């Protein structure tokens, strides 16, 4: 988890830095919206662990894979020990995520209530105008545009055509879909400041888009004055777009700014080298471990495609799983840490059926670490594999041959 968060912070931070330095003040609002959404998704994709089954060049097609053997430890045994600090962190995370989820659900419930009780009117662009007593200022959620139910002469003046055009632009642009997506992101990553930064940045771009659409129907200066006059506290919904969305000062600056020349589109090309840099970090070939068990050069190790008959454990696969399950023990240190994870043991069954060259797969350190690899897990799995009885060897062209095998062992709390 720590490695995931470090990678996520690195990717999100680099994308946010590029946006802040080069893209934020450009008037390519739709491109900026797309950029921010892709940056969030790319950061998560970069942070996710790679393949856990270790299919890389050196071993591809070389080692036959045995079924995953799971070594369990009952939850009662774990809870009998005193809680460690990771347990408290998970409880804290769950509490924060629950509060954020409840906040979103409460907002959706309030919106649903206002829609069901309000006076509805379908507009020409398929938007639905909802007059509700719960709305003190205009705001929108998907295709529903909410306005105050009672419109006095003063409030009717305040709810101008430009304000309604602003909210209808939000509706036509499906900005609420982005809002919901970012709310879900901030539920999962409620503790991460960059998640909230992306939410604010995307909401600001939504306002730029709606302002550009609404101001095109009137004089820009008059629209800017309307923004200034209407700066006041209003209905605070986390899930809606409304005319009084902050920051007003930045909105006015972008409203009055000249359209960015097309030549500046080159800035978005900088995403490509940044993305390639992250890909190199994610998929770089890890160094080969010094303690890797090497196959003797004088012995040819056959691949699966050359084998006529696979090796056979005495008693078959069921007996093999039973042997491993009965002999592999949950390491005491891992028990105390409530740790779980998976390791992969690589070994050779030689032409006499003896298990040899037991060790770690080559060049897989990073992938193993992401799968919860621990040295005590590896040591325990290797210890038991070395104790295996003789197999019936593999055969190719009616001759006994050496073959390489991988054995995944998962240590899991039940």
HUWO-V762908 format. One record per residue. N is the residue number from 0. NEAR is the number of other C-alpha atoms within 8 Angstrom. D_LAST is the distance of its C-alpha to the last C-alpha in whole Angstrom. Layout:
n->N near->NEAR d_last->D_LAST
n->N near->NEAR d_last->D_LAST
//
This chain:
n->0 near->4 d_last->20
n->1 near->5 d_last->23
n->2 near->8 d_last->24
n->3 near->10 d_last->24
n->4 near->9 d_last->26
n->5 near->9 d_last->28
n->6 near->11 d_last->29
n->7 near->12 d_last->29
n->8 near->10 d_last->31
n->9 near->8 d_last->34
n->10 near->13 d_last->34
n->11 near->12 d_last->35
n->12 near->9 d_last->37
n->13 near->9 d_last->39
n->14 near->9 d_last->39
n->15 near->9 d_last->40
n->16 near->8 d_last->43
n->17 near->9 d_last->44
n->18 near->9 d_last->45
n->19 near->8 d_last->46
n->20 near->7 d_last->49
n->21 near->9 d_last->50
n->22 near->11 d_last->49
n->23 near->8 d_last->49
n->24 near->6 d_last->53
n->25 near->9 d_last->53
n->26 near->7 d_last->54
n->27 near->7 d_last->52
n->28 near->10 d_last->50
n->29 near->7 d_last->48
n->30 near->7 d_last->47
n->31 near->11 d_last->46
n->32 near->11 d_last->44
n->33 near->8 d_last->42
n->34 near->8 d_last->42
n->35 near->11 d_last->40
n->36 near->9 d_last->38
n->37 near->8 d_last->37
n->38 near->10 d_last->37
n->39 near->10 d_last->34
n->40 near->8 d_last->32
n->41 near->9 d_last->33
n->42 near->13 d_last->32
n->43 near->9 d_last->28
n->44 near->7 d_last->29
n->45 near->12 d_last->30
n->46 near->13 d_last->27
n->47 near->7 d_last->24
n->48 near->9 d_last->23
n->49 near->7 d_last->25
n->50 near->7 d_last->24
n->51 near->8 d_last->21
n->52 near->4 d_last->22
n->53 near->7 d_last->25
n->54 near->7 d_last->28
n->55 near->6 d_last->31
n->56 near->5 d_last->35
n->57 near->6 d_last->35
n->58 near->9 d_last->32
n->59 near->8 d_last->32
n->60 near->8 d_last->33
n->61 near->10 d_last->33
n->62 near->13 d_last->30
n->63 near->10 d_last->28
n->64 near->8 d_last->24
n->65 near->8 d_last->22
n->66 near->6 d_last->19
n->67 near->8 d_last->16
n->68 near->11 d_last->14
n->69 near->9 d_last->10
n->70 near->12 d_last->9
n->71 near->9 d_last->6
n->72 near->12 d_last->6
n->73 near->8 d_last->5
n->74 near->8 d_last->6
n->75 near->6 d_last->9
n->76 near->8 d_last->10
n->77 near->11 d_last->10
n->78 near->8 d_last->12
n->79 near->6 d_last->14
n->80 near->7 d_last->15
n->81 near->5 d_last->18
n->82 near->7 d_last->17
n->83 near->7 d_last->18
n->84 near->6 d_last->20
n->85 near->6 d_last->18
n->86 near->8 d_last->16
n->87 near->9 d_last->19
n->88 near->8 d_last->20
n->89 near->8 d_last->18
n->90 near->8 d_last->19
n->91 near->8 d_last->22
n->92 near->9 d_last->22
n->93 near->8 d_last->20
n->94 near->8 d_last->23
n->95 near->11 d_last->26
n->96 near->12 d_last->24
n->97 near->9 d_last->24
n->98 near->8 d_last->28
n->99 near->11 d_last->29
n->100 near->10 d_last->28
n->101 near->8 d_last->29
n->102 near->8 d_last->33
n->103 near->11 d_last->33
n->104 near->8 d_last->32
n->105 near->8 d_last->35
n->106 near->11 d_last->37
n->107 near->9 d_last->37
n->108 near->8 d_last->37
n->109 near->8 d_last->41
n->110 near->8 d_last->42
n->111 near->8 d_last->41
n->112 near->8 d_last->43
n->113 near->10 d_last->46
n->114 near->10 d_last->46
n->115 near->6 d_last->46
n->116 near->7 d_last->49
n->117 near->11 d_last->51
n->118 near->9 d_last->54
n->119 near->9 d_last->53
n->120 near->7 d_last->56
n->121 near->8 d_last->55
n->122 near->8 d_last->57
n->123 near->5 d_last->58
n->124 near->4 d_last->55
n->125 near->7 d_last->53
n->126 near->12 d_last->52
n->127 near->11 d_last->51
n->128 near->13 d_last->53
n->129 near->13 d_last->52
n->130 near->13 d_last->54
n->131 near->14 d_last->52
n->132 near->9 d_last->53
n->133 near->7 d_last->49
n->134 near->13 d_last->50
n->135 near->9 d_last->53
n->136 near->11 d_last->53
n->137 near->15 d_last->52
n->138 near->13 d_last->49
n->139 near->15 d_last->47
n->140 near->11 d_last->44
n->141 near->12 d_last->44
n->142 near->11 d_last->47
n->143 near->11 d_last->47
n->144 near->17 d_last->50
n->145 near->13 d_last->50
n->146 near->14 d_last->54
n->147 near->13 d_last->55
n->148 near->11 d_last->56
n->149 near->6 d_last->59
n->150 near->8 d_last->61
n->151 near->6 d_last->64
n->152 near->6 d_last->67
n->153 near->7 d_last->65
n->154 near->8 d_last->62
n->155 near->9 d_last->63
n->156 near->7 d_last->65
n->157 near->7 d_last->61
n->158 near->10 d_last->60
n->159 near->8 d_last->62
n->160 near->6 d_last->61
n->161 near->11 d_last->60
n->162 near->11 d_last->57
n->163 near->11 d_last->56
n->164 near->11 d_last->57
n->165 near->13 d_last->54
n->166 near->16 d_last->51
n->167 near->12 d_last->52
n->168 near->12 d_last->52
n->169 near->16 d_last->48
n->170 near->16 d_last->48
n->171 near->9 d_last->49
n->172 near->6 d_last->47
n->173 near->9 d_last->44
n->174 near->12 d_last->43
n->175 near->13 d_last->41
n->176 near->8 d_last->38
n->177 near->9 d_last->38
n->178 near->12 d_last->38
n->179 near->9 d_last->35
n->180 near->8 d_last->33
n->181 near->11 d_last->34
n->182 near->11 d_last->33
n->183 near->9 d_last->29
n->184 near->10 d_last->29
n->185 near->13 d_last->30
n->186 near->12 d_last->27
n->187 near->7 d_last->25
n->188 near->9 d_last->27
n->189 near->13 d_last->28
n->190 near->6 d_last->28
n->191 near->8 d_last->30
n->192 near->7 d_last->34
n->193 near->9 d_last->34
n->194 near->12 d_last->33
n->195 near->10 d_last->35
n->196 near->8 d_last->38
n->197 near->12 d_last->37
n->198 near->12 d_last->37
n->199 near->8 d_last->41
n->200 near->9 d_last->42
n->201 near->12 d_last->42
n->202 near->9 d_last->43
n->203 near->10 d_last->46
n->204 near->11 d_last->47
n->205 near->11 d_last->46
n->206 near->10 d_last->49
n->207 near->12 d_last->51
n->208 near->12 d_last->51
n->209 near->13 d_last->52
n->210 near->11 d_last->55
n->211 near->9 d_last->56
n->212 near->11 d_last->56
n->213 near->13 d_last->58
n->214 near->11 d_last->60
n->215 near->8 d_last->62
n->216 near->7 d_last->63
n->217 near->9 d_last->65
n->218 near->8 d_last->66
n->219 near->10 d_last->64
n->220 near->7 d_last->66
n->221 near->8 d_last->66
n->222 near->11 d_last->62
n->223 near->10 d_last->61
n->224 near->8 d_last->63
n->225 near->8 d_last->62
n->226 near->11 d_last->58
n->227 near->8 d_last->60
n->228 near->6 d_last->61
n->229 near->8 d_last->58
n->230 near->8 d_last->56
n->231 near->5 d_last->55
n->232 near->4 d_last->52
n->233 near->7 d_last->50
n->234 near->7 d_last->48
n->235 near->4 d_last->44
n->236 near->6 d_last->42
n->237 near->6 d_last->39
n->238 near->12 d_last->39
n->239 near->10 d_last->43
n->240 near->12 d_last->45
n->241 near->10 d_last->49
n->242 near->10 d_last->52
n->243 near->10 d_last->52
n->244 near->8 d_last->49
n->245 near->7 d_last->49
n->246 near->7 d_last->50
n->247 near->11 d_last->54
n->248 near->7 d_last->55
n->249 near->7 d_last->53
n->250 near->12 d_last->54
n->251 near->10 d_last->58
n->252 near->8 d_last->58
n->253 near->10 d_last->56
n->254 near->11 d_last->58
n->255 near->8 d_last->61
n->256 near->6 d_last->60
n->257 near->4 d_last->62
n->258 near->6 d_last->60
n->259 near->8 d_last->58
n->260 near->6 d_last->60
n->261 near->5 d_last->59
n->262 near->5 d_last->59
n->263 near->7 d_last->56
n->264 near->8 d_last->54
n->265 near->7 d_last->53
n->266 near->9 d_last->51
n->267 near->7 d_last->48
n->268 near->8 d_last->49
n->269 near->8 d_last->47
n->270 near->8 d_last->44
n->271 near->7 d_last->44
n->272 near->8 d_last->44
n->273 near->9 d_last->41
n->274 near->8 d_last->39
n->275 near->8 d_last->40
n->276 near->8 d_last->39
n->277 near->10 d_last->36
n->278 near->10 d_last->35
n->279 near->8 d_last->37
n->280 near->7 d_last->34
n->281 near->8 d_last->31
n->282 near->6 d_last->32
n->283 near->7 d_last->34
n->284 near->5 d_last->34
n->285 near->8 d_last->32
n->286 near->6 d_last->34
n->287 near->9 d_last->33
n->288 near->8 d_last->32
n->289 near->4 d_last->34
n->290 near->6 d_last->32
n->291 near->10 d_last->31
n->292 near->8 d_last->32
n->293 near->5 d_last->35
n->294 near->7 d_last->36
n->295 near->5 d_last->40
n->296 near->5 d_last->43
n->297 near->4 d_last->45
n->298 near->7 d_last->42
n->299 near->7 d_last->41
n->300 near->9 d_last->38
n->301 near->11 d_last->38
n->302 near->11 d_last->36
n->303 near->9 d_last->35
n->304 near->5 d_last->38
n->305 near->7 d_last->40
n->306 near->12 d_last->38
n->307 near->9 d_last->39
n->308 near->7 d_last->36
n->309 near->8 d_last->33
n->310 near->11 d_last->32
n->311 near->10 d_last->30
n->312 near->11 d_last->28
n->313 near->10 d_last->29
n->314 near->7 d_last->28
n->315 near->8 d_last->26
n->316 near->8 d_last->23
n->317 near->7 d_last->21
n->318 near->10 d_last->23
n->319 near->11 d_last->22
n->320 near->9 d_last->18
n->321 near->8 d_last->18
n->322 near->8 d_last->20
n->323 near->11 d_last->18
n->324 near->10 d_last->14
n->325 near->7 d_last->16
n->326 near->7 d_last->18
n->327 near->10 d_last->16
n->328 near->7 d_last->14
n->329 near->11 d_last->12
n->330 near->9 d_last->15
n->331 near->6 d_last->16
n->332 near->7 d_last->17
n->333 near->11 d_last->14
n->334 near->11 d_last->12
n->335 near->9 d_last->15
n->336 near->7 d_last->15
n->337 near->8 d_last->11
n->338 near->8 d_last->12
n->339 near->10 d_last->10
n->340 near->11 d_last->12
n->341 near->13 d_last->14
n->342 near->15 d_last->18
n->343 near->12 d_last->20
n->344 near->15 d_last->22
n->345 near->14 d_last->26
n->346 near->12 d_last->28
n->347 near->12 d_last->31
n->348 near->17 d_last->32
n->349 near->12 d_last->36
n->350 near->10 d_last->38
n->351 near->10 d_last->38
n->352 near->12 d_last->34
n->353 near->10 d_last->33
n->354 near->15 d_last->30
n->355 near->9 d_last->32
n->356 near->10 d_last->32
n->357 near->13 d_last->28
n->358 near->11 d_last->27
n->359 near->10 d_last->26
n->360 near->9 d_last->27
n->361 near->10 d_last->30
n->362 near->9 d_last->31
n->363 near->10 d_last->27
n->364 near->11 d_last->26
n->365 near->7 d_last->26
n->366 near->12 d_last->24
n->367 near->13 d_last->21
n->368 near->9 d_last->21
n->369 near->10 d_last->20
n->370 near->11 d_last->17
n->371 near->10 d_last->16
n->372 near->12 d_last->18
n->373 near->9 d_last->18
n->374 near->6 d_last->21
n->375 near->9 d_last->19
n->376 near->13 d_last->17
n->377 near->12 d_last->20
n->378 near->8 d_last->21
n->379 near->11 d_last->19
n->380 near->12 d_last->19
n->381 near->11 d_last->23
n->382 near->8 d_last->23
n->383 near->11 d_last->21
n->384 near->10 d_last->23
n->385 near->9 d_last->26
n->386 near->6 d_last->26
n->387 near->7 d_last->26
n->388 near->7 d_last->29
n->389 near->10 d_last->32
n->390 near->13 d_last->31
n->391 near->10 d_last->34
n->392 near->15 d_last->35
n->393 near->17 d_last->36
n->394 near->13 d_last->39
n->395 near->11 d_last->41
n->396 near->6 d_last->45
n->397 near->6 d_last->44
n->398 near->6 d_last->44
n->399 near->10 d_last->41
n->400 near->13 d_last->39
n->401 near->14 d_last->37
n->402 near->13 d_last->34
n->403 near->14 d_last->31
n->404 near->12 d_last->27
n->405 near->12 d_last->24
n->406 near->12 d_last->21
n->407 near->13 d_last->18
n->408 near->13 d_last->15
n->409 near->12 d_last->12
n->410 near->13 d_last->10
n->411 near->11 d_last->6
n->412 near->9 d_last->4
n->413 near->6 d_last->0
//
